[in-house]
Amino acid sequence: MGIDLSGCDLEAAFLASSNLSSGNLSGANLTNANPNDTILTNASLFEANLTDATVLGVTWSNTTCPDGTDSSASSPLTCRGHGRGL
């Protein structure tokens, strides 16, 4: 929780079932990553690249999406359609 992975190259990283709540993944490269079932409550994915990432079962709550929108502004809570790869 609260980890700073901003700008990291996490290409093809296996992050399934991780708790990344309050984490900073701004500008991270998550191309082909697997964050299935990951908790992203209060996390920032601003300008992150999720091209071809698998994002099934992710908990999006007050998450800053790659395009800067808040996941809580949509129903259901999601960042789908709000950034590269989503």
C-alpha positions in Angstrom: 0.0 0.0 0.0 1.2 3.5 -0.9 4.1 2.2 -3.1 5.7 4.6 -5.5 6.1 3.0 -8.9 5.9 6.2 -10.9 7.7 6.0 -14.2 8.7 2.3 -13.7 8.9 -0.1 -16.5 6.5 -2.9 -15.4 6.1 -4.4 -18.8 4.6 -7.9 -18.5 4.7 -7.7 -14.7 2.6 -10.2 -12.8 0.7 -8.0 -10.3 -2.4 -10.2 -9.9 -4.1 -10.0 -6.5 -1.8 -7.1 -5.4 -2.9 -4.4 -3.0 -1.7 -1.2 -4.7 -4.1 1.1 -2.9 -2.8 4.6 -2.5 0.0 3.7 -4.9 1.5 6.0 -7.4 1.9 4.3 -10.8 1.9 7.6 -12.8 3.7 7.3 -16.1 4.4 3.6 -15.5 4.7 1.2 -18.4 2.2 -1.6 -17.7 2.2 -2.9 -21.3 1.2 -6.6 -21.2 1.0 -6.6 -17.4 -1.4 -8.7 -15.4 -3.0 -6.7 -12.6 -6.0 -9.0 -12.4 -7.9 -8.7 -9.1 -5.6 -5.9 -8.0 -6.9 -3.3 -5.5 -6.3 0.2 -6.9 -8.3 2.3 -4.4 -7.0 5.8 -4.2 -4.1 4.9 -6.6 -2.9 7.1 -9.5 -2.4 5.7 -13.0 -2.1 9.1 -14.5 -0.4 8.8 -17.9 0.3 5.1 -17.3 0.4 2.8 -20.4 -1.8 -0.3 -20.0 -1.7 -1.4 -23.6 -2.6 -5.1 -23.8 -2.7 -5.3 -20.0 -5.2 -7.7 -18.5 -7.4 -5.8 -16.0 -10.1 -8.2 -14.9 -11.6 -8.0 -11.4 -9.7 -4.8 -10.6 -11.1 -2.7 -7.7 -11.3 0.9 -9.1 -12.4 3.3 -6.3 -11.2 6.9 -6.4 -8.5 5.8 -8.8 -6.9 8.4 -11.0 -7.2 7.0 -14.5 -4.5 7.4 -17.2 -6.3 10.3 -18.8 -6.7 12.1 -15.4 -10.3 11.3 -14.8 -11.5 9.8 -11.5 -12.8 6.2 -11.6 -15.5 7.1 -9.1 -17.1 9.5 -11.7 -18.3 6.5 -13.7 -20.8 3.8 -12.9 -19.7 1.1 -12.4 -16.5 2.4 -10.9 -13.8 1.8 -13.6 -11.1 3.3 -15.7 -12.1 1.4 -18.8 -12.0 3.7 -21.8 -10.0 6.3 -19.9 -6.4 5.6 -21.1 -4.1 3.6 -23.4 -5.1 0.0 -23.3 -8.2 0.4 -21.2 
